[in-house]
Amino acid sequence: MEKVLFVNCCIRKEDSRTKKLADFFLNELKKTGAYEITELSLMDEGMTYLSEGFFHQRDELLAKKDFSHPRFRYARAFAQADKLVVAAPFWDLSFPALLKVYIENLCVEGITFACNEQGCFGTCKGDHLVYITTRGGFYEGTPMEMGSRYIEAMCGFFGIQRYDCISAEGLDMGLRPVDIILQEAMEQGKEIAVNF
Ligand SMILES: Cc1cc2nc3c(=O)[nH]c(=O)nc-3n(C[C@H](O)[C@H](O)[C@H](O)COP(=O)(O)O)c2cc1C
């Protein structure tokens, strides 16, 4: 079985439309019987922004190449997963700050990336990341959409070859029923699940 890490940043938890999409997608994966899915709910991790002491400790550990320290657990789990699913709502043109804090925890030289004379390159095992998001307005394909585009760029940095985004937009515009918009995104999710 392939190991899937599900990073849940759906802040509104069970009220979240993004979480509904993610649940649908994960259920499609479960039906195949091919994946072992582990959920990391960022809302339950008590994470805070990275501050000065954190960097001192990180530098000391990295100098000793001590990657076993618990503070690197997020980076280790991310780097070791075969596939990744990340779900977060579209907030202020990108995603909640909590997801950025998580990403800052992932960026550990020696675990998720390495560097040589040519520059840095990703060292994650995973070959596919699916990002799931919902937006109140319409931003897909515009320069103001910096959630999916940022996550795609991070995939490149981490060495993850394939990236897909499942998104539903215009959910807060009152133009079309939310359930229908979500249903369309679920159809998109079905296809991506087949080729995961
Ligand atoms: C703090 C906050 C910021 C938001 N910023 C945007 C935004 O910049 N653009 C947008 O289209 N919708 C924005 N929205 C609306 C959400 O993207 C939309 O309601 C989304 O479906 C919420 O996902 P959820 O139901 O999973 O929580 C924002 C909502 C919140 C709570």
The ligand as a Gaussian input file, in Angstrom:
#p B3LYP/6-31G(d) Opt

LIG

0 1
 C      -10.310000      35.040000       6.738000
 C      -10.949000      34.801000       5.398000
 C      -10.359000      35.313000       4.250000
 C      -10.930000      35.101000       3.002000
 N      -10.346000      35.636000       1.891000
 C      -10.896000      35.433000       0.672000
 C      -10.293000      35.968000      -0.501000
 O       -9.262000      36.635000      -0.467000
 N      -10.900000      35.748000      -1.688000
 C      -12.032000      34.983000      -1.793000
 O      -12.521000      34.773000      -2.907000
 N      -12.612000      34.454000      -0.702000
 C      -12.071000      34.665000       0.518000
 N      -12.667000      34.117000       1.628000
 C      -13.838000      33.252000       1.463000
 C      -13.431000      31.782000       1.442000
 O      -12.444000      31.533000       0.445000
 C      -14.600000      30.879000       1.144000
 O      -15.695000      31.144000       1.983000
 C      -14.185000      29.420000       1.287000
 O      -15.137000      28.576000       0.702000
 C      -13.999000      29.057000       2.755000
 O      -13.682000      27.701000       2.836000
 P      -14.230000      26.765000       4.002000
 O      -15.734000      26.633000       3.834000
 O      -13.517000      25.513000       3.755000
 O      -13.887000      27.419000       5.301000
 C      -12.123000      34.340000       2.893000
 C      -12.696000      33.818000       4.052000
 C      -12.136000      34.036000       5.286000
 C      -12.791000      33.469000       6.520000

